[in-house]
Amino acid sequence: MLSRVPLFSLLLQRRSIHSSPPLHWKLRDESKLTRPELLDRICRLLLLRRFNAIKTLSFDFSDALLNAILRKLRFNPLPCLYFFKLASTQQNFKPNLKSYCKMVHILSRGRMFDETRAYLIELVLLSRNKYPISFIWSELVRVYREFSFSPMIFDMILKVYAQKGFTKDALYVFDNMGKCGRVPGLPSCNSLLSSLVKNGQYHLVFCVYDQMIRVGVVPDVYTCTIMANAYCKDGRVSKALEFVKEMEDLGLEPNLVAYHSLINGYVHTGDVKGAEGVLSMMNGKGVSRNVVTYTLLMKGYCRQGKVEEAEKVLRVMQELSLLVDEHVFGVLIDGFCRVGKLDDAVRVQNEMLGLGLKRNMFICNSMINGYCKLGQVRKAEAVLMTMGNWNLRPDSYSYNTLLHGYCKEGHTAQAFKICDKMLHEGIDATVVTYNILLKGLCQAGTCDDALHLWRLMLQRGLSPNEVGYSTLIDGLFKKGDCDGAFKLWKHFLAKGFHRSNIVFNTMLNGLCKVGKMVEAEQIFDKMRELGCKPDGITYRTLGDGYCKAGDVERALKVKDIMEQEVIPASVEMYNLLINGLFKARKLSKVTVLLAEMHSRGLTQNVVTYGALIAGWCKEGMLEKAFTAYFEMTEKGLAPNIIICSTIISGLYRVGRFDEANMLLQKIIDFNLVLDYECFDKGLKTNTRKANAKKFANSLDETAKTSLLPNNVVYNVAMAGLCKLGKIDDAQRFIPALLLRGFVPDNFTYCTLIHGFSVAGNIKEAFKLRDEMLEKGLVPNVTTYNALINGLCKSGNLGRALKLFHKLQSKGISPNVITYNTLIDVYCKNGNTNEALKLKENMVEEGIAPSVVTYSALIGGFCKQGDIKESMKLLDQMIKVGVDSNLVANHTMFKHCIECGDREKISNLHNMMHIKSLSSSSIPHRLMNVAQVMEHKGASDTCNMCEAEG
């Protein structure tokens, strides 16, 4: 019977020795299997590659089952991989981190590195923000020891962490690899170094490199390039150059990227000479330059404003037939835009377009920025509107730059229109956008609108940053709303911005400017209490506040504290201290401070000389001012219009009108009341005018370049006319100046208002005040002081007081001059009680009474014969802090008053004049004591002193 069976059928019944017999079980059988039996059956199917059969099994996936299979089949990576993938696709189950740790070890041992890397990335991302790196690491180490596999996986996960930018986790792995007997591989180390550089963690870069060398990792050319880049970005370009040379000594030849890092480092530090030195090194090594090399050099020249040199580099590139693209042209166009040479920027752009190249976003944004800097915002807007012609869509930077341009010019309404267009184009307003608009509104004096915008920003879910808080706080201070500024500052602290110097410095600046030094000290203490470290700006702001408040000794102590905190005093700090010393009339210390600057290697700049010239002019020591001016010009420092105007104002102040007019003529080229022939004749008989003539000759060389007339010098001209009593001439002078581009400002109106007030023409003074308001100019405290002074001098004390009480509602805080004016009038009228009340109000408002305040009060009480109150005030004046000259002279005056010796008082007064003591050494009204004693008799005074004793 068997022979009758067809051979073909027998062949069909034959099976391969490698095939498995068919499995015959029912679905219900799995439920009866024990856990070990189920594990064995799944493992057998996986080993036999019967993957489809596994899908027909009925069982539940679990962590225990998956881990058991991975452990049992750890030497078979493909079956493990299949089952792991199958587990990952289940709806109600996902592998845990322990399973991932086993899987990556299995794949790594099977040299399936691509799959290993993929699952390591999954492991890293799944564990991110859920499990600490220590948990992942300990599990990887545990599996490594359990399986006795290679530690290669540690090097791989180090590289994954580094490439993903998770430097903290990468450093943890790097530090712990040695404990497992594994030295990090060079590629992984390079990845870690590169990631640290990207994150700006330069200190850690250098630490990791040192540790690499200690454990025996040998650097390669890529390591060298990364380290050179790190040193350059850390601002240590010389160290980068030293490192490159060390690598050369070790036989490593730096590549072009390393040299580019060096060039870029020098460029960022503004050292083009250093960049040129690197180019020489490249030539010596035979390293060819490419487009990147030349472009970096162009950037260096542009950063220094040497755009002509940058253009020469571009021409060299063209001569060498290098491919000059939009990026290269963009660097030069941006350079021209930054220095305000928009005509050249347009010329280069047209050349680029002529070569068939197209505009890019960078070029358009550079042009917008350039036009905005020049105030040509309409042209900037035109660039933005035509970007669509080049298939370019303006971005947030484009719109924000244009917004800033309009706000800077005071066109806030147009800025908001641009903002609306930006939103219509689908570009969201960012915190930067709101900050720009807030600053524009605050600068325009519309702080209420700024507060409304602030609330709108909060409603839209945007969180303000330090810049926004700083801008609005500054605006509130300028408005005179100190309470509002404090309220916003507390809100800032509640938001947790405890370590922002910007806002703390803004608070200090606002308080110091209004003379609230007690509150400023509290802010400074709070700053340190919250762990926000004061910087140079903090100390300079505080020092400047003390100087302006007349407490230069405290300002000098601030400088000492600053230096104890290892923050060296800068030229700016010394400049404000010099101003403070002049204000306090401690002239002897100015020379000491200048010598200290010199000993510390600090070079006096134009601001230093400006402070010296202003100080000496204010003291009436014009010859010293001229000496400082000539010293400045001999050092190659160009005088600015402010310095020249200060000297001219100084000449007007001491009555040297002919010299002042002659110098003014040099600058403004406008005929005032000058007679050159008379002036030249005066030079022959008056050698004092020689310095003025020398000064005038220096103006001949610079007037055409740096001393272009502006509002400052025109205001000085009008102030000079007012000083001469020619107020009507000053007013008639304005129309002619308007034709020259002059724009009357607060100083202009204040000068004229003061002139008319002094002349007793109060009606015209108030008319000018109203004209200011019509032109959108907000009168400041100086303007109102002039009006109050004029009212007082014309006998309108009641109206002056009414205006005084209205100042707060106008957003103006009275200053020491406001109070002194009213106190002086009260004292002259014999109403010393009201004068004392005003002094008490000053103190309550945080305004320190000055020598003038005490002088007026003492004079008032002396006229009334109240020597006791005069002596009391004299003692108070010493306690508030005055110079040593006043203390010494106060003692002598006090002794003379007590003895009733009019002759000694008169002699002491004469001696002070002989010694050229400043007028602040003894208030001039103290001399009224002698007059009082003449009327009342010295014996009465002596009897009174005895009775008090």
Secondary structure, DSSP 8 states (H G I E B T S, - for coil): -GGGS-HHHHHHH---TTS-------THHHHHS-HHHHHHHHHHHHHTT-HHHHHT------HHHHHHHHHHTTT-HHHHHHHHHHHHT-SS----HHHHHHHHHHHHHTT-HHHHHHHHHHHHHHHTTTS-HHHHHHHHHHHHHHHT--THHHHHHHHHHHHTT-HHHHHHHHHHGGGGT----HHHHHHHHHHHHHTT-HHHHHHHHHHHHHTT----HHHHHHHHHHHHHTT-HHHHHHHHHHHHHTT----HHHHHHHHHHHHHTT-HHHHHHHHHHHHHHT----HHHHHHHHHHHHHTT-HHHHHHHHHHHHHTT----HHHHHHHHHHHHHTT-HHHHHHHHHHHHHTT----HHHHHHHHHHHHHTT-HHHHHHHHHTGGGGT----HHHHHHHHHHHHHTT-HHHHHHHHHHHHHTT----HHHHHHHHHHHHHTT-HHHHHHHHHHHHHTT----HHHHHHHHHHHHHHT-HHHHHHHHHHHHHTT-TT-HHHHHHHHHHHHHTT-HHHHHHHHHHHHHTT----HHHHHHHHHHHHHTT-HHHHHHHHHHHHHTT----HHHHHHHHHHHHHHT-THHHHHHHHHHHHTT----HHHHHHHHHHHHHTT-HHHHHHHHHHHHHTT----HHHHHHHHHHHHHTT-HHHHHHHHHHHH---SS--HHHHHHHHHH-GGGHHHHHHHHHHHHHTTTT----HHHHHHHHHHHHHTT-HHHHHHHHHHHHTTT----HHHHHHHHHHHHHTT-HHHHHHHHHHHHHTT----HHHHHHHHHHHHHTT-HHHHHHHHHHTGGGT----HHHHHHHHHHHHHTT-HHHHHHHHHHHHHTT----HHHHHHHHHHHHHTT-HHHHHHHHHHHHHTT--HHHHHHHHHHHHHHHHT-HHHHHHHHHHHHHTT--TTSS-GGGGHHHHHHHHH-HHHHHHHHHHH-
